[in-house]
Amino acid sequence: MSGDVRPELHTFHVGGKYFVLHSPTGTLFEVDKKTYDFCRFVAELGWGDGKDRFVKEYSTSDWDSLIKEIKSDEDLRRVFYESKPPVKPYLGIIKSKISSISLNVMEDCNFACVYCYGDGGTYHTPNTRMSPEVAKKAIDLLMREGKKVVNIQFFGGEPLLNFPLIRELVQYAKEKAKEHDKVVTFSITTNGYLVTEKVIDFFLENNFTVTLSFDGPRDIQNNNRPLRGGYPTFDVVARNAEKMLERGVKVSIRATVLPEQLDRYYEIYRFFVDFGFRSVHLEPATTSTPLTEKHAKLVESALEKIAKDELEHYKEKGIVYTKLREMVHMIYSGTYRHYPCGVARSYFGVSADGKMYPCHRFVGMEKFVVGHVDDFRWENEFIQKILHHTVDKRPKCSSCPIRAYCGGGCIYNNHYYNGDVFLPDEFHCSYMFALVRWGSWLYSNLDEDWLNKVFSRSPLGGVRAEESDEAKTQKPKEVIAGV
């Protein structure tokens, strides 16, 4: 061990609590004020100057006591005295396993959402229905290249405009899963307008997970997500949402928030909680208006209220805000997020004509085609670029103190705002720091038995396989004891 190594620690305090994050491993410590200052001074000033600063505020005996404690604990010795060894770059072809594909079964839409990135859901190919032949080739590919548990997501446009094909593909996928000894699950992203009792029956019979694109209170939904022709959609979508909840469909919310609506972020969250949803994802719209740190401050203000709400109702409702739930899970499980998500690695989007893209958001962008259902290869240049660039190898991210909990940001947003799939935008970085702060605060206040019950599950029991694969085993709750 060497006292010359300056530990890479990120210190922050929030809600009256003090935290220290060991950036190279993602290990989080909740500490008292004295230990917090010790870590802060050593990380910022080094051992010599850090000691001088600490002793001025406390005492030499306090310093000696903490040093003794660190040296007596193997985990703490690694945190404070050992630098992370450099990783030798792997230059060969990396092959992964697919866990999910998104099928654009219908590249047309009955809505005219104001922020649509897919040209009104058409992806520049109006009224294109995916053929059964193309879809089945995609499913065959998933079975060949997939993990033990695979998921098929039906997407669009509005996928329920091609409901007959979805029915056919579910049956086909079940048969193929048996042949390949795999478990197949199904999900769909829908605007909810075409959900009928017959559709709900189908969802329940096949254990679908439904992501409902629904933006919130009446005025917001009707402004953001009108029918073609401008007609309002709130009443129909809300009524169909109530039916799905009443009948026990596993339905979660995906709300898109325009820049001018960010000051209503908490209101939108509360609307969905009060509506009865138990999984709510709010995402700022990707628009020509770049989001800044100022926008992030609005969201952080809402995030504080959301975290406090979650603490009040988590035993009854679970953690509803999905980003906080993911953060709590990562802290609990010791996950190090090497990538932001499964994009171009364990997840691909497939257009109606069978072209494959890094994810559903890139569909229709020809320069991001990474293959075809007829000739998919892991050797594709872009796929290899993604696989080789973990967060530790991305220029801006490699030294970021919270990289373990971020993974580098959505590559679509990175490309859209900065023209570089590896360069996150200003808003994302500010939001992630806020999310780490309030996620840590929430985690530190949760009941240990509840955490063990909810998060100690196998992938089949609810923990996503891609999260489990990337987890590094660490202590669930780290506390520097005795101080």
QUIPE-V954693 format. One record per pair of residues at least 6 apart in sequence whose C-alpha atoms are under 7 Angstrom apart, sorted by sequence separation. I is the first residue (numbers start at 0). J is the second residue. D is the distance in whole Angstrom. If there is no record, write none. Layout:
# QUIPE-V954693
i/j/d
I/J/D
I/J/D
This chain:
# QUIPE-V954693
i/j/d
11/17/6
12/18/6
20/26/6
21/27/6
69/75/5
70/76/6
176/182/6
214/220/5
225/231/5
226/232/6
318/324/6
349/355/5
356/362/6
361/367/7
370/376/7
390/396/6
391/397/4
396/402/6
413/419/6
414/420/5
456/462/6
458/464/5
11/18/5
20/27/5
69/76/6
176/183/6
213/220/7
225/232/6
348/355/6
349/356/6
390/397/6
413/420/5
417/424/7
10/18/6
11/19/7
19/27/6
20/28/6
41/49/5
54/62/7
111/119/6
224/232/7
347/355/7
348/356/5
413/421/6
416/424/7
10/19/5
19/28/5
40/49/5
309/318/6
347/356/6
348/357/6
411/420/7
413/422/5
9/19/6
10/20/6
18/28/6
19/29/6
173/183/7
221/231/5
347/357/5
348/358/4
369/379/6
410/420/5
413/423/5
8/19/6
9/20/5
18/29/5
108/119/7
221/232/6
347/358/5
348/359/4
356/367/6
396/407/6
410/421/6
413/424/6
8/20/6
9/21/6
17/29/6
18/30/6
40/52/7
108/120/5
221/233/6
346/358/6
347/359/7
350/362/6
356/368/5
357/369/7
369/381/7
390/402/7
8/21/5
9/22/7
17/30/6
40/53/7
107/120/5
108/121/7
220/233/6
355/368/6
356/369/5
369/382/7
7/21/6
8/22/6
17/31/6
106/120/6
107/121/5
343/357/4
348/362/7
354/368/7
355/369/6
407/421/7
7/22/6
17/32/7
106/121/5
342/357/5
343/358/7
355/370/5
408/423/6
19/35/7
37/53/6
106/122/6
217/233/6
342/358/6
354/370/6
355/371/5
390/406/5
407/423/7
18/35/7
354/371/4
355/372/7
390/407/6
17/35/6
106/124/7
107/125/6
353/371/6
354/372/7
106/125/7
107/126/5
353/372/6
408/427/7
106/126/6
107/127/7
191/211/6
106/127/5
186/207/5
187/208/7
188/209/6
189/210/6
190/211/6
105/127/6
106/128/6
185/207/5
186/208/5
187/209/5
188/210/5
189/211/5
190/212/5
105/128/5
185/208/6
186/209/6
187/210/6
188/211/6
189/212/6
190/213/7
104/128/6
105/129/6
188/212/7
104/129/5
251/276/7
256/281/7
258/283/7
103/129/7
251/277/7
252/278/6
253/279/6
254/280/6
255/281/6
256/282/6
257/283/6
405/431/7
251/278/5
252/279/5
253/280/5
254/281/5
255/282/5
256/283/5
257/284/5
395/422/7
251/279/6
252/280/6
253/281/6
254/282/6
255/283/6
256/284/5
393/421/6
10/39/6
255/284/6
158/189/7
157/189/6
131/164/7
148/181/6
149/182/6
150/183/6
151/184/6
152/185/6
153/186/6
154/187/6
157/190/7
8/42/6
138/172/7
142/176/7
147/181/5
148/182/5
149/183/5
150/184/5
151/185/5
152/186/5
153/187/5
154/188/6
159/193/7
264/298/7
7/42/6
120/155/6
121/156/6
147/182/6
148/183/6
149/184/6
150/185/6
151/186/6
152/187/5
153/188/6
262/297/6
5/41/7
6/42/6
120/156/4
261/297/6
265/301/5
5/42/6
142/179/7
261/298/7
264/301/6
344/382/7
211/250/7
213/252/6
215/254/7
277/316/6
343/382/6
5/45/5
209/249/6
210/250/6
211/251/6
212/252/6
213/253/6
214/254/4
265/305/7
279/319/6
280/320/6
5/46/7
208/249/5
209/250/5
210/251/5
211/252/5
212/253/5
213/254/5
214/255/6
278/319/5
279/320/5
280/321/5
207/249/7
208/250/6
209/251/6
210/252/6
211/253/6
212/254/6
277/319/5
278/320/6
279/321/6
343/385/7
344/386/7
3/46/7
192/235/6
210/253/6
278/321/6
2/46/7
97/141/7
192/236/5
199/243/7
191/236/5
194/239/6
203/248/6
202/248/7
97/144/6
98/145/6
96/144/6
97/145/4
98/146/6
107/155/7
108/156/5
109/157/7
191/239/7
96/145/5
97/146/6
104/153/7
106/155/5
107/156/5
108/157/5
96/146/6
98/148/7
99/149/6
100/150/7
101/151/6
102/152/6
103/153/6
104/154/6
105/155/5
106/156/5
107/157/6
98/149/5
99/150/5
100/151/5
101/152/5
102/153/5
103/154/5
104/155/6
105/156/6
216/267/7
338/389/6
360/411/7
98/150/6
99/151/6
100/152/6
101/153/6
102/154/6
103/155/5
105/157/6
215/267/5
337/389/5
338/390/6
101/154/6
105/158/5
337/390/5
104/158/6
216/270/7
105/160/7
215/270/7
105/161/6
215/271/7
21/78/7
104/161/7
23/83/7
337/403/7
339/405/6
336/403/5
339/406/4
335/403/5
336/404/6
338/406/4
339/407/6
335/404/6
336/405/6
337/406/5
338/407/7
339/408/6
336/406/5
339/409/6
6/78/7
6/79/5
6/80/7
4/80/6
4/81/7
2/80/6
4/82/7
1/80/6
0/80/6
0/81/6
113/223/5
112/223/6
113/224/7
327/438/6
112/224/4
326/438/6
111/224/6
112/225/6
110/224/6
111/225/6
110/225/6
111/226/6
323/438/6
327/442/6
110/226/4
111/227/5
109/226/6
110/227/5
109/227/6
328/454/7
289/416/7
295/426/6
299/430/7
306/437/6
310/441/7
294/426/7
292/425/6
336/469/7
291/425/6
292/426/5
295/429/6
299/433/6
303/437/7
335/469/6
291/426/5
295/430/5
306/441/6
334/469/6
335/470/6
290/426/5
334/470/4
335/471/6
292/429/6
333/470/6
334/471/5
332/470/7
333/471/6
333/472/6
332/472/7
333/473/5
333/475/7
332/475/6
331/475/5
331/476/7
114/284/7
114/286/7
133/352/7
133/353/6
129/351/4
128/351/6
129/352/6
127/351/7
140/372/7
137/372/5
136/372/6
122/362/7
122/363/5
106/351/7
99/345/6
100/346/5
101/347/6
102/348/6
103/349/6
105/351/7
97/344/7
98/345/5
99/346/5
100/347/5
101/348/5
102/349/5
103/350/5
104/351/6
97/345/4
98/346/6
99/347/7
100/348/6
101/349/6
102/350/7
103/351/5
95/344/6
96/345/6
97/346/6
95/345/7
101/359/6
94/377/6
92/378/6
93/383/7
92/383/7
93/386/7
26/333/7
25/333/7
25/335/6
24/335/7
22/400/5
25/403/5
22/401/6
24/403/7
22/403/7
9/400/6
13/436/6
14/440/7
13/440/7
29/477/7
30/478/6
34/482/7
28/477/5
29/478/5
30/479/6
27/477/6
28/478/5
28/479/7
31/482/7
